[in-house]
Amino acid sequence: MTPEFITAFFVDAIQTAILLAMPMLLAGLIVGLLVSMFQAATQINEMTLVFIPKMLAVGLALLIFFPWMLQLMIDFTQNVFSNIPVFAR
């Protein structure tokens, strides 16, 4: 295994991890921003008002994007398992 191969493998692994986390993080970011704008407009400063909608948005994003995320994980795992002979050299 060359250093270039190891670097490419870890870049692919990190890219996969980022793609898996992205839908939930974006949902939490968007809902948090909208609730913060609502709180700024109404001057309601309640911390639990942000937490519950974010939790629901992240859960909903997980339900919606789960088939895509599962396929992404399966593809990555199949790629790793199919390249085990290359890794062993």
PDB file of N, CA, C and O in Angstrom:
ATOM      1  N   MET A   1       0.845  -1.180   0.000  1.00  0.00           N
ATOM      2  CA  MET A   1       0.000   0.000   0.000  1.00  0.00           C
ATOM      3  C   MET A   1       0.888   1.240   0.000  1.00  0.00           C
ATOM      4  O   MET A   1       1.818   1.370   0.796  1.00  0.00           O
ATOM      5  N   THR A   2       0.576   2.118  -0.896  1.00  0.00           N
ATOM      6  CA  THR A   2       1.349   3.352  -1.009  1.00  0.00           C
ATOM      7  C   THR A   2       0.681   4.452  -0.188  1.00  0.00           C
ATOM      8  O   THR A   2      -0.505   4.360   0.127  1.00  0.00           O
ATOM      9  N   PRO A   3       1.424   5.471   0.151  1.00  0.00           N
ATOM     10  CA  PRO A   3       0.824   6.600   0.871  1.00  0.00           C
ATOM     11  C   PRO A   3      -0.305   7.266   0.085  1.00  0.00           C
ATOM     12  O   PRO A   3      -1.270   7.753   0.675  1.00  0.00           O
ATOM     13  N   GLU A   4      -0.187   7.286  -1.233  1.00  0.00           N
ATOM     14  CA  GLU A   4      -1.241   7.882  -2.049  1.00  0.00           C
ATOM     15  C   GLU A   4      -2.535   7.075  -1.956  1.00  0.00           C
ATOM     16  O   GLU A   4      -3.632   7.630  -1.901  1.00  0.00           O
ATOM     17  N   PHE A   5      -2.376   5.751  -1.940  1.00  0.00           N
ATOM     18  CA  PHE A   5      -3.544   4.880  -1.830  1.00  0.00           C
ATOM     19  C   PHE A   5      -4.246   5.084  -0.487  1.00  0.00           C
ATOM     20  O   PHE A   5      -5.471   5.192  -0.425  1.00  0.00           O
ATOM     21  N   ILE A   6      -3.463   5.135   0.573  1.00  0.00           N
ATOM     22  CA  ILE A   6      -4.038   5.329   1.912  1.00  0.00           C
ATOM     23  C   ILE A   6      -4.726   6.680   2.009  1.00  0.00           C
ATOM     24  O   ILE A   6      -5.812   6.793   2.578  1.00  0.00           O
ATOM     25  N   THR A   7      -4.090   7.704   1.452  1.00  0.00           N
ATOM     26  CA  THR A   7      -4.694   9.035   1.466  1.00  0.00           C
ATOM     27  C   THR A   7      -6.007   9.051   0.695  1.00  0.00           C
ATOM     28  O   THR A   7      -6.992   9.629   1.155  1.00  0.00           O
ATOM     29  N   ALA A   8      -6.025   8.420  -0.474  1.00  0.00           N
ATOM     30  CA  ALA A   8      -7.255   8.379  -1.274  1.00  0.00           C
ATOM     31  C   ALA A   8      -8.354   7.602  -0.553  1.00  0.00           C
ATOM     32  O   ALA A   8      -9.522   7.986  -0.609  1.00  0.00           O
ATOM     33  N   PHE A   9      -7.991   6.523   0.116  1.00  0.00           N
ATOM     34  CA  PHE A   9      -8.980   5.735   0.854  1.00  0.00           C
ATOM     35  C   PHE A   9      -9.593   6.555   1.989  1.00  0.00           C
ATOM     36  O   PHE A   9     -10.810   6.551   2.174  1.00  0.00           O
ATOM     37  N   PHE A  10      -8.752   7.253   2.743  1.00  0.00           N
ATOM     38  CA  PHE A  10      -9.283   8.044   3.855  1.00  0.00           C
ATOM     39  C   PHE A  10     -10.072   9.252   3.374  1.00  0.00           C
ATOM     40  O   PHE A  10     -11.031   9.657   4.031  1.00  0.00           O
ATOM     41  N   VAL A  11      -9.698   9.828   2.257  1.00  0.00           N
ATOM     42  CA  VAL A  11     -10.485  10.928   1.688  1.00  0.00           C
ATOM     43  C   VAL A  11     -11.869  10.423   1.296  1.00  0.00           C
ATOM     44  O   VAL A  11     -12.873  11.094   1.538  1.00  0.00           O
ATOM     45  N   ASP A  12     -11.921   9.236   0.689  1.00  0.00           N
ATOM     46  CA  ASP A  12     -13.199   8.638   0.318  1.00  0.00           C
ATOM     47  C   ASP A  12     -14.042   8.334   1.557  1.00  0.00           C
ATOM     48  O   ASP A  12     -15.253   8.557   1.551  1.00  0.00           O
ATOM     49  N   ALA A  13     -13.414   7.831   2.611  1.00  0.00           N
ATOM     50  CA  ALA A  13     -14.139   7.529   3.854  1.00  0.00           C
ATOM     51  C   ALA A  13     -14.676   8.805   4.507  1.00  0.00           C
ATOM     52  O   ALA A  13     -15.810   8.828   4.985  1.00  0.00           O
ATOM     53  N   ILE A  14     -13.876   9.847   4.527  1.00  0.00           N
ATOM     54  CA  ILE A  14     -14.317  11.115   5.119  1.00  0.00           C
ATOM     55  C   ILE A  14     -15.420  11.742   4.275  1.00  0.00           C
ATOM     56  O   ILE A  14     -16.373  12.304   4.815  1.00  0.00           O
ATOM     57  N   GLN A  15     -15.295  11.650   2.953  1.00  0.00           N
ATOM     58  CA  GLN A  15     -16.338  12.174   2.069  1.00  0.00           C
ATOM     59  C   GLN A  15     -17.652  11.434   2.290  1.00  0.00           C
ATOM     60  O   GLN A  15     -18.716  12.053   2.299  1.00  0.00           O
ATOM     61  N   THR A  16     -17.590  10.136   2.467  1.00  0.00           N
ATOM     62  CA  THR A  16     -18.796   9.355   2.739  1.00  0.00           C
ATOM     63  C   THR A  16     -19.416   9.756   4.072  1.00  0.00           C
ATOM     64  O   THR A  16     -20.636   9.888   4.175  1.00  0.00           O
ATOM     65  N   ALA A  17     -18.594   9.947   5.083  1.00  0.00           N
ATOM     66  CA  ALA A  17     -19.106  10.356   6.394  1.00  0.00           C
ATOM     67  C   ALA A  17     -19.767  11.734   6.326  1.00  0.00           C
ATOM     68  O   ALA A  17     -20.808  11.952   6.946  1.00  0.00           O
ATOM     69  N   ILE A  18     -19.180  12.649   5.590  1.00  0.00           N
ATOM     70  CA  ILE A  18     -19.762  13.988   5.448  1.00  0.00           C
ATOM     71  C   ILE A  18     -21.097  13.911   4.715  1.00  0.00           C
ATOM     72  O   ILE A  18     -22.065  14.565   5.105  1.00  0.00           O
ATOM     73  N   LEU A  19     -21.147  13.104   3.645  1.00  0.00           N
ATOM     74  CA  LEU A  19     -22.401  12.953   2.904  1.00  0.00           C
ATOM     75  C   LEU A  19     -23.490  12.321   3.769  1.00  0.00           C
ATOM     76  O   LEU A  19     -24.667  12.650   3.620  1.00  0.00           O
ATOM     77  N   LEU A  20     -23.109  11.419   4.668  1.00  0.00           N
ATOM     78  CA  LEU A  20     -24.095  10.788   5.539  1.00  0.00           C
ATOM     79  C   LEU A  20     -24.636  11.761   6.587  1.00  0.00           C
ATOM     80  O   LEU A  20     -25.807  11.686   6.957  1.00  0.00           O
ATOM     81  N   ALA A  21     -23.801  12.657   7.058  1.00  0.00           N
ATOM     82  CA  ALA A  21     -24.219  13.592   8.109  1.00  0.00           C
ATOM     83  C   ALA A  21     -24.918  14.825   7.558  1.00  0.00           C
ATOM     84  O   ALA A  21     -25.663  15.489   8.279  1.00  0.00           O
ATOM     85  N   MET A  22     -24.686  15.138   6.290  1.00  0.00           N
ATOM     86  CA  MET A  22     -25.162  16.392   5.716  1.00  0.00           C
ATOM     87  C   MET A  22     -26.674  16.613   5.803  1.00  0.00           C
ATOM     88  O   MET A  22     -27.075  17.707   6.200  1.00  0.00           O
ATOM     89  N   PRO A  23     -27.539  15.657   5.463  1.00  0.00           N
ATOM     90  CA  PRO A  23     -28.979  15.965   5.504  1.00  0.00           C
ATOM     91  C   PRO A  23     -29.479  16.358   6.894  1.00  0.00           C
ATOM     92  O   PRO A  23     -30.268  17.293   7.025  1.00  0.00           O
ATOM     93  N   MET A  24     -29.028  15.653   7.924  1.00  0.00           N
ATOM     94  CA  MET A  24     -29.483  15.992   9.269  1.00  0.00           C
ATOM     95  C   MET A  24     -28.919  17.330   9.744  1.00  0.00           C
ATOM     96  O   MET A  24     -29.619  18.113  10.386  1.00  0.00           O
ATOM     97  N   LEU A  25     -27.655  17.586   9.426  1.00  0.00           N
ATOM     98  CA  LEU A  25     -27.056  18.851   9.830  1.00  0.00           C
ATOM     99  C   LEU A  25     -27.718  20.035   9.136  1.00  0.00           C
ATOM    100  O   LEU A  25     -27.971  21.062   9.765  1.00  0.00           O
ATOM    101  N   LEU A  26     -27.998  19.898   7.847  1.00  0.00           N
ATOM    102  CA  LEU A  26     -28.667  20.982   7.127  1.00  0.00           C
ATOM    103  C   LEU A  26     -30.087  21.215   7.639  1.00  0.00           C
ATOM    104  O   LEU A  26     -30.523  22.359   7.762  1.00  0.00           O
ATOM    105  N   ALA A  27     -30.807  20.138   7.935  1.00  0.00           N
ATOM    106  CA  ALA A  27     -32.163  20.294   8.475  1.00  0.00           C
ATOM    107  C   ALA A  27     -32.127  21.021   9.816  1.00  0.00           C
ATOM    108  O   ALA A  27     -32.928  21.925  10.056  1.00  0.00           O
ATOM    109  N   GLY A  28     -31.204  20.629  10.686  1.00  0.00           N
ATOM    110  CA  GLY A  28     -31.074  21.301  11.977  1.00  0.00           C
ATOM    111  C   GLY A  28     -30.665  22.758  11.830  1.00  0.00           C
ATOM    112  O   GLY A  28     -31.144  23.618  12.569  1.00  0.00           O
ATOM    113  N   LEU A  29     -29.782  23.037  10.880  1.00  0.00           N
ATOM    114  CA  LEU A  29     -29.343  24.404  10.647  1.00  0.00           C
ATOM    115  C   LEU A  29     -30.478  25.280  10.149  1.00  0.00           C
ATOM    116  O   LEU A  29     -30.670  26.391  10.643  1.00  0.00           O
ATOM    117  N   ILE A  30     -31.229  24.790   9.178  1.00  0.00           N
ATOM    118  CA  ILE A  30     -32.317  25.590   8.598  1.00  0.00           C
ATOM    119  C   ILE A  30     -33.414  25.839   9.622  1.00  0.00           C
ATOM    120  O   ILE A  30     -33.891  26.966   9.759  1.00  0.00           O
ATOM    121  N   VAL A  31     -33.815  24.798  10.342  1.00  0.00           N
ATOM    122  CA  VAL A  31     -34.878  24.971  11.347  1.00  0.00           C
ATOM    123  C   VAL A  31     -34.390  25.867  12.482  1.00  0.00           C
ATOM    124  O   VAL A  31     -35.145  26.705  12.976  1.00  0.00           O
ATOM    125  N   GLY A  32     -33.150  25.700  12.896  1.00  0.00           N
ATOM    126  CA  GLY A  32     -32.605  26.565  13.948  1.00  0.00           C
ATOM    127  C   GLY A  32     -32.575  28.022  13.529  1.00  0.00           C
ATOM    128  O   GLY A  32     -32.873  28.910  14.327  1.00  0.00           O
ATOM    129  N   LEU A  33     -32.217  28.267  12.282  1.00  0.00           N
ATOM    130  CA  LEU A  33     -32.197  29.637  11.771  1.00  0.00           C
ATOM    131  C   LEU A  33     -33.602  30.228  11.719  1.00  0.00           C
ATOM    132  O   LEU A  33     -33.809  31.377  12.109  1.00  0.00           O
ATOM    133  N   LEU A  34     -34.569  29.443  11.238  1.00  0.00           N
ATOM    134  CA  LEU A  34     -35.951  29.938  11.170  1.00  0.00           C
ATOM    135  C   LEU A  34     -36.522  30.218  12.560  1.00  0.00           C
ATOM    136  O   LEU A  34     -37.184  31.235  12.764  1.00  0.00           O
ATOM    137  N   VAL A  35     -36.273  29.334  13.501  1.00  0.00           N
ATOM    138  CA  VAL A  35     -36.781  29.549  14.866  1.00  0.00           C
ATOM    139  C   VAL A  35     -36.080  30.739  15.509  1.00  0.00           C
ATOM    140  O   VAL A  35     -36.709  31.501  16.243  1.00  0.00           O
ATOM    141  N   SER A  36     -34.797  30.909  15.246  1.00  0.00           N
ATOM    142  CA  SER A  36     -34.080  32.066  15.798  1.00  0.00           C
ATOM    143  C   SER A  36     -34.615  33.375  15.230  1.00  0.00           C
ATOM    144  O   SER A  36     -34.728  34.369  15.946  1.00  0.00           O
ATOM    145  N   MET A  37     -34.945  33.371  13.934  1.00  0.00           N
ATOM    146  CA  MET A  37     -35.542  34.565  13.346  1.00  0.00           C
ATOM    147  C   MET A  37     -36.902  34.852  13.976  1.00  0.00           C
ATOM    148  O   MET A  37     -37.235  36.007  14.239  1.00  0.00           O
ATOM    149  N   PHE A  38     -37.694  33.795  14.220  1.00  0.00           N
ATOM    150  CA  PHE A  38     -38.987  33.962  14.882  1.00  0.00           C
ATOM    151  C   PHE A  38     -38.803  34.514  16.289  1.00  0.00           C
ATOM    152  O   PHE A  38     -39.546  35.397  16.717  1.00  0.00           O
ATOM    153  N   GLN A  39     -37.803  33.988  17.014  1.00  0.00           N
ATOM    154  CA  GLN A  39     -37.554  34.468  18.375  1.00  0.00           C
ATOM    155  C   GLN A  39     -37.087  35.924  18.368  1.00  0.00           C
ATOM    156  O   GLN A  39     -37.462  36.699  19.248  1.00  0.00           O
ATOM    157  N   ALA A  40     -36.285  36.291  17.396  1.00  0.00           N
ATOM    158  CA  ALA A  40     -35.824  37.680  17.327  1.00  0.00           C
ATOM    159  C   ALA A  40     -36.975  38.615  16.997  1.00  0.00           C
ATOM    160  O   ALA A  40     -37.031  39.735  17.505  1.00  0.00           O
ATOM    161  N   ALA A  41     -37.899  38.163  16.144  1.00  0.00           N
ATOM    162  CA  ALA A  41     -39.018  39.016  15.753  1.00  0.00           C
ATOM    163  C   ALA A  41     -40.030  39.168  16.883  1.00  0.00           C
ATOM    164  O   ALA A  41     -40.635  40.230  17.032  1.00  0.00           O
ATOM    165  N   THR A  42     -40.220  38.127  17.674  1.00  0.00           N
ATOM    166  CA  THR A  42     -41.231  38.174  18.733  1.00  0.00           C
ATOM    167  C   THR A  42     -40.640  38.446  20.110  1.00  0.00           C
ATOM    168  O   THR A  42     -41.383  38.622  21.075  1.00  0.00           O
ATOM    169  N   GLN A  43     -39.329  38.483  20.215  1.00  0.00           N
ATOM    170  CA  GLN A  43     -38.606  38.695  21.470  1.00  0.00           C
ATOM    171  C   GLN A  43     -38.932  37.630  22.514  1.00  0.00           C
ATOM    172  O   GLN A  43     -38.947  37.903  23.714  1.00  0.00           O
ATOM    173  N   ILE A  44     -39.191  36.418  22.038  1.00  0.00           N
ATOM    174  CA  ILE A  44     -39.376  35.268  22.931  1.00  0.00           C
ATOM    175  C   ILE A  44     -38.026  34.571  23.023  1.00  0.00           C
ATOM    176  O   ILE A  44     -37.532  34.057  22.019  1.00  0.00           O
ATOM    177  N   ASN A  45     -37.426  34.542  24.191  1.00  0.00           N
ATOM    178  CA  ASN A  45     -36.105  33.938  24.365  1.00  0.00           C
ATOM    179  C   ASN A  45     -36.213  32.675  25.212  1.00  0.00           C
ATOM    180  O   ASN A  45     -35.738  32.632  26.347  1.00  0.00           O
ATOM    181  N   GLU A  46     -36.823  31.683  24.666  1.00  0.00           N
ATOM    182  CA  GLU A  46     -36.995  30.404  25.351  1.00  0.00           C
ATOM    183  C   GLU A  46     -36.116  29.371  24.650  1.00  0.00           C
ATOM    184  O   GLU A  46     -36.263  29.149  23.448  1.00  0.00           O
ATOM    185  N   MET A  47     -35.208  28.742  25.386  1.00  0.00           N
ATOM    186  CA  MET A  47     -34.262  27.798  24.782  1.00  0.00           C
ATOM    187  C   MET A  47     -34.950  26.524  24.295  1.00  0.00           C
ATOM    188  O   MET A  47     -34.524  25.934  23.303  1.00  0.00           O
ATOM    189  N   THR A  48     -36.007  26.094  24.981  1.00  0.00           N
ATOM    190  CA  THR A  48     -36.673  24.859  24.560  1.00  0.00           C
ATOM    191  C   THR A  48     -37.448  25.049  23.268  1.00  0.00           C
ATOM    192  O   THR A  48     -37.788  24.071  22.602  1.00  0.00           O
ATOM    193  N   LEU A  49     -37.732  26.287  22.905  1.00  0.00           N
ATOM    194  CA  LEU A  49     -38.439  26.568  21.659  1.00  0.00           C
ATOM    195  C   LEU A  49     -37.577  26.190  20.450  1.00  0.00           C
ATOM    196  O   LEU A  49     -38.116  25.866  19.392  1.00  0.00           O
ATOM    197  N   VAL A  50     -36.276  26.226  20.586  1.00  0.00           N
ATOM    198  CA  VAL A  50     -35.373  25.861  19.501  1.00  0.00           C
ATOM    199  C   VAL A  50     -35.157  24.345  19.472  1.00  0.00           C
ATOM    200  O   VAL A  50     -35.060  23.751  18.398  1.00  0.00           O
ATOM    201  N   PHE A  51     -35.084  23.731  20.634  1.00  0.00           N
ATOM    202  CA  PHE A  51     -34.676  22.333  20.730  1.00  0.00           C
ATOM    203  C   PHE A  51     -35.682  21.376  20.102  1.00  0.00           C
ATOM    204  O   PHE A  51     -35.291  20.496  19.335  1.00  0.00           O
ATOM    205  N   ILE A  52     -36.947  21.523  20.404  1.00  0.00           N
ATOM    206  CA  ILE A  52     -37.967  20.584  19.923  1.00  0.00           C
ATOM    207  C   ILE A  52     -38.117  20.621  18.395  1.00  0.00           C
ATOM    208  O   ILE A  52     -38.115  19.557  17.776  1.00  0.00           O
ATOM    209  N   PRO A  53     -38.245  21.792  17.759  1.00  0.00           N
ATOM    210  CA  PRO A  53     -38.334  21.783  16.291  1.00  0.00           C
ATOM    211  C   PRO A  53     -37.084  21.228  15.609  1.00  0.00           C
ATOM    212  O   PRO A  53     -37.184  20.563  14.578  1.00  0.00           O
ATOM    213  N   LYS A  54     -35.906  21.499  16.180  1.00  0.00           N
ATOM    214  CA  LYS A  54     -34.680  20.951  15.611  1.00  0.00           C
ATOM    215  C   LYS A  54     -34.676  19.433  15.700  1.00  0.00           C
ATOM    216  O   LYS A  54     -34.301  18.745  14.750  1.00  0.00           O
ATOM    217  N   MET A  55     -35.094  18.923  16.837  1.00  0.00           N
ATOM    218  CA  MET A  55     -35.139  17.477  17.029  1.00  0.00           C
ATOM    219  C   MET A  55     -36.099  16.834  16.034  1.00  0.00           C
ATOM    220  O   MET A  55     -35.789  15.795  15.452  1.00  0.00           O
ATOM    221  N   LEU A  56     -37.250  17.443  15.841  1.00  0.00           N
ATOM    222  CA  LEU A  56     -38.223  16.919  14.882  1.00  0.00           C
ATOM    223  C   LEU A  56     -37.703  17.002  13.446  1.00  0.00           C
ATOM    224  O   LEU A  56     -37.910  16.076  12.662  1.00  0.00           O
ATOM    225  N   ALA A  57     -37.035  18.093  13.098  1.00  0.00           N
ATOM    226  CA  ALA A  57     -36.504  18.256  11.744  1.00  0.00           C
ATOM    227  C   ALA A  57     -35.404  17.236  11.453  1.00  0.00           C
ATOM    228  O   ALA A  57     -35.347  16.673  10.360  1.00  0.00           O
ATOM    229  N   VAL A  58     -34.541  17.002  12.422  1.00  0.00           N
ATOM    230  CA  VAL A  58     -33.473  16.019  12.235  1.00  0.00           C
ATOM    231  C   VAL A  58     -34.064  14.617  12.104  1.00  0.00           C
ATOM    232  O   VAL A  58     -33.616  13.833  11.268  1.00  0.00           O
ATOM    233  N   GLY A  59     -35.054  14.301  12.913  1.00  0.00           N
ATOM    234  CA  GLY A  59     -35.717  12.998  12.803  1.00  0.00           C
ATOM    235  C   GLY A  59     -36.428  12.824  11.469  1.00  0.00           C
ATOM    236  O   GLY A  59     -36.377  11.751  10.868  1.00  0.00           O
ATOM    237  N   LEU A  60     -37.084  13.867  11.012  1.00  0.00           N
ATOM    238  CA  LEU A  60     -37.772  13.812   9.717  1.00  0.00           C
ATOM    239  C   LEU A  60     -36.769  13.672   8.567  1.00  0.00           C
ATOM    240  O   LEU A  60     -37.001  12.916   7.624  1.00  0.00           O
ATOM    241  N   ALA A  61     -35.664  14.401   8.652  1.00  0.00           N
ATOM    242  CA  ALA A  61     -34.623  14.284   7.623  1.00  0.00           C
ATOM    243  C   ALA A  61     -34.034  12.877   7.612  1.00  0.00           C
ATOM    244  O   ALA A  61     -33.729  12.337   6.549  1.00  0.00           O
ATOM    245  N   LEU A  62     -33.875  12.290   8.785  1.00  0.00           N
ATOM    246  CA  LEU A  62     -33.365  10.923   8.857  1.00  0.00           C
ATOM    247  C   LEU A  62     -34.333   9.944   8.205  1.00  0.00           C
ATOM    248  O   LEU A  62     -33.908   9.037   7.489  1.00  0.00           O
ATOM    249  N   LEU A  63     -35.617  10.117   8.444  1.00  0.00           N
ATOM    250  CA  LEU A  63     -36.610   9.233   7.826  1.00  0.00           C
ATOM    251  C   LEU A  63     -36.654   9.404   6.310  1.00  0.00           C
ATOM    252  O   LEU A  63     -36.773   8.423   5.577  1.00  0.00           O
ATOM    253  N   ILE A  64     -36.559  10.638   5.842  1.00  0.00           N
ATOM    254  CA  ILE A  64     -36.649  10.904   4.406  1.00  0.00           C
ATOM    255  C   ILE A  64     -35.397  10.418   3.673  1.00  0.00           C
ATOM    256  O   ILE A  64     -35.500   9.793   2.617  1.00  0.00           O
ATOM    257  N   PHE A  65     -34.226  10.699   4.225  1.00  0.00           N
ATOM    258  CA  PHE A  65     -32.974  10.400   3.540  1.00  0.00           C
ATOM    259  C   PHE A  65     -32.378   9.040   3.889  1.00  0.00           C
ATOM    260  O   PHE A  65     -31.316   8.690   3.373  1.00  0.00           O
ATOM    261  N   PHE A  66     -33.036   8.265   4.753  1.00  0.00           N
ATOM    262  CA  PHE A  66     -32.463   6.989   5.169  1.00  0.00           C
ATOM    263  C   PHE A  66     -32.219   6.024   4.015  1.00  0.00           C
ATOM    264  O   PHE A  66     -31.158   5.401   3.994  1.00  0.00           O
ATOM    265  N   PRO A  67     -33.132   5.854   3.046  1.00  0.00           N
ATOM    266  CA  PRO A  67     -32.828   4.926   1.938  1.00  0.00           C
ATOM    267  C   PRO A  67     -31.580   5.347   1.148  1.00  0.00           C
ATOM    268  O   PRO A  67     -30.766   4.497   0.786  1.00  0.00           O
ATOM    269  N   TRP A  68     -31.428   6.627   0.885  1.00  0.00           N
ATOM    270  CA  TRP A  68     -30.242   7.111   0.181  1.00  0.00           C
ATOM    271  C   TRP A  68     -28.980   6.894   1.012  1.00  0.00           C
ATOM    272  O   TRP A  68     -27.946   6.488   0.481  1.00  0.00           O
ATOM    273  N   MET A  69     -29.064   7.164   2.315  1.00  0.00           N
ATOM    274  CA  MET A  69     -27.916   6.981   3.196  1.00  0.00           C
ATOM    275  C   MET A  69     -27.529   5.510   3.292  1.00  0.00           C
ATOM    276  O   MET A  69     -26.345   5.175   3.299  1.00  0.00           O
ATOM    277  N   LEU A  70     -28.529   4.635   3.367  1.00  0.00           N
ATOM    278  CA  LEU A  70     -28.257   3.212   3.433  1.00  0.00           C
ATOM    279  C   LEU A  70     -27.579   2.730   2.159  1.00  0.00           C
ATOM    280  O   LEU A  70     -26.640   1.935   2.219  1.00  0.00           O
ATOM    281  N   GLN A  71     -28.041   3.199   1.012  1.00  0.00           N
ATOM    282  CA  GLN A  71     -27.421   2.808  -0.256  1.00  0.00           C
ATOM    283  C   GLN A  71     -25.986   3.324  -0.341  1.00  0.00           C
ATOM    284  O   GLN A  71     -25.110   2.629  -0.856  1.00  0.00           O
ATOM    285  N   LEU A  72     -25.738   4.527   0.156  1.00  0.00           N
ATOM    286  CA  LEU A  72     -24.389   5.079   0.171  1.00  0.00           C
ATOM    287  C   LEU A  72     -23.467   4.238   1.051  1.00  0.00           C
ATOM    288  O   LEU A  72     -22.329   3.963   0.670  1.00  0.00           O
ATOM    289  N   MET A  73     -23.947   3.830   2.217  1.00  0.00           N
ATOM    290  CA  MET A  73     -23.144   2.983   3.101  1.00  0.00           C
ATOM    291  C   MET A  73     -22.893   1.613   2.490  1.00  0.00           C
ATOM    292  O   MET A  73     -21.792   1.075   2.608  1.00  0.00           O
ATOM    293  N   ILE A  74     -23.898   1.043   1.839  1.00  0.00           N
ATOM    294  CA  ILE A  74     -23.741  -0.264   1.197  1.00  0.00           C
ATOM    295  C   ILE A  74     -22.719  -0.177   0.068  1.00  0.00           C
ATOM    296  O   ILE A  74     -21.867  -1.055  -0.060  1.00  0.00           O
ATOM    297  N   ASP A  75     -22.794   0.863  -0.746  1.00  0.00           N
ATOM    298  CA  ASP A  75     -21.839   1.034  -1.850  1.00  0.00           C
ATOM    299  C   ASP A  75     -20.409   1.163  -1.336  1.00  0.00           C
ATOM    300  O   ASP A  75     -19.489   0.558  -1.887  1.00  0.00           O
ATOM    301  N   PHE A  76     -20.224   1.952  -0.282  1.00  0.00           N
ATOM    302  CA  PHE A  76     -18.889   2.128   0.284  1.00  0.00           C
ATOM    303  C   PHE A  76     -18.362   0.809   0.843  1.00  0.00           C
ATOM    304  O   PHE A  76     -17.204   0.452   0.622  1.00  0.00           O
ATOM    305  N   THR A  77     -19.214   0.090   1.566  1.00  0.00           N
ATOM    306  CA  THR A  77     -18.802  -1.180   2.155  1.00  0.00           C
ATOM    307  C   THR A  77     -18.488  -2.215   1.081  1.00  0.00           C
ATOM    308  O   THR A  77     -17.506  -2.948   1.199  1.00  0.00           O
ATOM    309  N   GLN A  78     -19.305  -2.284   0.042  1.00  0.00           N
ATOM    310  CA  GLN A  78     -19.026  -3.214  -1.057  1.00  0.00           C
ATOM    311  C   GLN A  78     -17.717  -2.863  -1.745  1.00  0.00           C
ATOM    312  O   GLN A  78     -16.959  -3.752  -2.133  1.00  0.00           O
ATOM    313  N   ASN A  79     -17.450  -1.582  -1.898  1.00  0.00           N
ATOM    314  CA  ASN A  79     -16.187  -1.152  -2.504  1.00  0.00           C
ATOM    315  C   ASN A  79     -15.005  -1.582  -1.647  1.00  0.00           C
ATOM    316  O   ASN A  79     -13.993  -2.047  -2.172  1.00  0.00           O
ATOM    317  N   VAL A  80     -15.126  -1.432  -0.348  1.00  0.00           N
ATOM    318  CA  VAL A  80     -14.038  -1.831   0.549  1.00  0.00           C
ATOM    319  C   VAL A  80     -13.836  -3.340   0.497  1.00  0.00           C
ATOM    320  O   VAL A  80     -12.704  -3.811   0.387  1.00  0.00           O
ATOM    321  N   PHE A  81     -14.930  -4.105   0.577  1.00  0.00           N
ATOM    322  CA  PHE A  81     -14.802  -5.564   0.569  1.00  0.00           C
ATOM    323  C   PHE A  81     -14.285  -6.087  -0.774  1.00  0.00           C
ATOM    324  O   PHE A  81     -13.508  -7.040  -0.804  1.00  0.00           O
ATOM    325  N   SER A  82     -14.702  -5.483  -1.866  1.00  0.00           N
ATOM    326  CA  SER A  82     -14.244  -5.951  -3.171  1.00  0.00           C
ATOM    327  C   SER A  82     -12.779  -5.606  -3.430  1.00  0.00           C
ATOM    328  O   SER A  82     -12.134  -6.243  -4.262  1.00  0.00           O
ATOM    329  N   ASN A  83     -12.252  -4.615  -2.734  1.00  0.00           N
ATOM    330  CA  ASN A  83     -10.859  -4.204  -2.922  1.00  0.00           C
ATOM    331  C   ASN A  83      -9.915  -4.750  -1.859  1.00  0.00           C
ATOM    332  O   ASN A  83      -8.778  -4.289  -1.754  1.00  0.00           O
ATOM    333  N   ILE A  84     -10.356  -5.715  -1.074  1.00  0.00           N
ATOM    334  CA  ILE A  84      -9.478  -6.296  -0.046  1.00  0.00           C
ATOM    335  C   ILE A  84      -8.217  -6.900  -0.667  1.00  0.00           C
ATOM    336  O   ILE A  84      -7.138  -6.729  -0.099  1.00  0.00           O
ATOM    337  N   PRO A  85      -8.298  -7.600  -1.806  1.00  0.00           N
ATOM    338  CA  PRO A  85      -7.040  -8.092  -2.398  1.00  0.00           C
ATOM    339  C   PRO A  85      -6.068  -6.959  -2.769  1.00  0.00           C
ATOM    340  O   PRO A  85      -4.853  -7.127  -2.667  1.00  0.00           O
ATOM    341  N   VAL A  86      -6.595  -5.828  -3.190  1.00  0.00           N
ATOM    342  CA  VAL A  86      -5.729  -4.683  -3.518  1.00  0.00           C
ATOM    343  C   VAL A  86      -5.129  -4.122  -2.236  1.00  0.00           C
ATOM    344  O   VAL A  86      -3.970  -3.706  -2.227  1.00  0.00           O
ATOM    345  N   PHE A  87      -5.904  -4.105  -1.154  1.00  0.00           N
ATOM    346  CA  PHE A  87      -5.395  -3.577   0.120  1.00  0.00           C
ATOM    347  C   PHE A  87      -4.281  -4.456   0.673  1.00  0.00           C
ATOM    348  O   PHE A  87      -3.368  -3.953   1.326  1.00  0.00           O
ATOM    349  N   ALA A  88      -4.343  -5.753   0.422  1.00  0.00           N
ATOM    350  CA  ALA A  88      -3.378  -6.676   0.984  1.00  0.00           C
ATOM    351  C   ALA A  88      -2.005  -6.579   0.321  1.00  0.00           C
ATOM    352  O   ALA A  88      -1.014  -7.007   0.911  1.00  0.00           O
ATOM    353  N   ARG A  89      -1.924  -6.037  -0.872  1.00  0.00           N
ATOM    354  CA  ARG A  89      -0.631  -5.939  -1.570  1.00  0.00           C
ATOM    355  C   ARG A  89       0.261  -4.909  -0.976  1.00  0.00           C
ATOM    356  O   ARG A  89       1.379  -4.711  -1.454  1.00  0.00           O
TER     357      ARG A  89
END
